[in-house]
Amino acid sequence: MTEVKCHVPGTTAIDATGVGAGFKAGHFAEIIDTRPRVGFFEVHAENYMGAGGPPHAQLERLRADYPLSVHGVGLSIGGAQPLDRSHLDRLKAVVDRYQPALVSEHLAWSTHQGGYLNDLLALPYTQETLACVSDHIDEVQTCLGRTILLENPSTYVLFRDSTWDEVDFIAEVQHRTGCGLLLDVNNVFVSAVNHGWNAGDYIARFPLSAVREIHLAGHAEATDDAGVPFLIDAHDRGIGEKVMALYAQVLMRTGPVPSLIEWDNDVPDWPVLLAEIEKISGALRAHTTCLGSRHVA
Amino acid sequence: MWHETMKEFDAALTDPVRPVPAMIEDSAARFNVYRNNIAVSLPDALAETFPVTRRLVGDEFFYGVAQTYVLKNRPSSPVLSEYGNTFPAFLSTLSTLEDYPYLSGVARLERLWLDAYHAADANPIGIDALARVPEDDLDDLTFVLHPSLRLIQSDMAAISIWLAHQDTDSPDLSGIVHRCEQALILRPALEVRVVPVDAAAFEFTACLAAGTSLGAACDARADDPDFDPSRHLADLFNAGAVIALGDVYNHGGGNVT
């Protein structure tokens, strides 16, 4: 397997036992005033693509105290069309400016014929999309001059023409491109329920040695129009017990990996999010004593 | 092949009666999750950019209009803070909004406000910079205005209506006279300011922003009884709208060469 290198000179590394949260502007003052023990903050790259103003002022300040992770949501890596070079240039500008410890994107598509659909859409897993995704990741990594992490998706539909299993597909993309992986445990759980997969089996087969970050989030339970229950990757609440249990299974195999809480909708007050960070920290630390830790640096 | 499926997927996303793409294994019930995401998330993005516009017409009406808009006007990039440039003009075409003649103006102000919020940073200079300009050179002097500066003119009191909503969600609008108003929108530091100005100051600022020299900008307004270049210039500096003197005086308040 290709070696995964994530060290970038000048960045503040994220400790393997670091637990972070998606940064929300509404929490900024409290974070700066109280300097809570948080392993890192992650931002959506697209929120920092303006020329100036308060977003950049906040991020510059936050970066002085905490390691950063930049998470792109708009590159449409899974799309059939060429990457939007101007968007890739914008991402490069954000990455160059903030030199984050981690940069990640999604195994999904979001743009078609020039229009942005503001969602992370599913793709079939075929030889054709394998080539698309691998070429796109190569292009991103070449442009940025560093490896990125690819995140496994949460999906609601499957494609008849898929010839690859999702885990095998991700492993092959990782092998071809040398990218790192971002394992979203909530996404595994959501997709497993939605498609009748075994989440434990998914984790067991996942190329865990390439995982450099873990995402955790809350999901919503829903019933589709046909009356069948399914899950929505809602990011609107704390992390449920079943996802916590799956997270523990991952840590048993990987040892500590930087872990991040995504709480993007119905965002709580900072103390609530901090309590959630501490809950995850406890779970993560419980795995540091018995297993060697892996540093991202 | 994948491109064909994407095309079908995309077409079905915004058309609820269209069958789901043939390559999708699951029922329409599942595909509808994606349909719902699009139908909700883009209007949500507009609601964030146009909060006063939304308050003025109420959630139900705003979201109805926004859903129509997003179907015809997809974001051209994933940077959603740039989305909705044509939304104010779209509002002005809707006959259902006849009771809100100021709505499009309020939306225009909100769009410009967000542009100013994300514009490049620059440090304003003080009016004392003018003291270093020889009097004979004043006529030819040009100004570099703040990159965040936007100008707005509205004939239906949109600026007063927007300002009235900054302190309370439901202000009393009965005293507002529907007349022509102007404002400068700019962000000299981290806070966006909306500065109401009279027509003479507005025109003068627009001239200077276009790179017109001070002398020519004054000549253009010579017949206007409200025109007072000293006052307008002082107001412009006080608002933080000037970041450098132009041409040979382009040292941002430093020594004149």
Interface residues (C-beta under 8 A of the other chain):
Chain A: E46 N47 M49 G50 A51 G52 G53 P54 P55 H56 A57 V73 G74 L75 G79 A80 Q81 D84 S86 H87 R90 W109 S110 T111 H112 Q113 G114 G115 Y116 L117 N118 D119 L121 L123 P124 T126 E128 T129 C132 Y156 V157 L158 F159 R160 D161 N194 A222 D224 D225 A226 V228 F230 I232
Chain B: M1 W2 H3 T5 M6 K7 F9 D10 L13 V20 A22 M23 I24 E25 D26 S27 A28 A29 R30 F31 N32 V33 Y34 N37 I38 S41 L42 A45 R74 P75 S76 S77 P78 V79 L80 S81 Y117 H118 A119 A120 D121 P147 S148 R187 L190
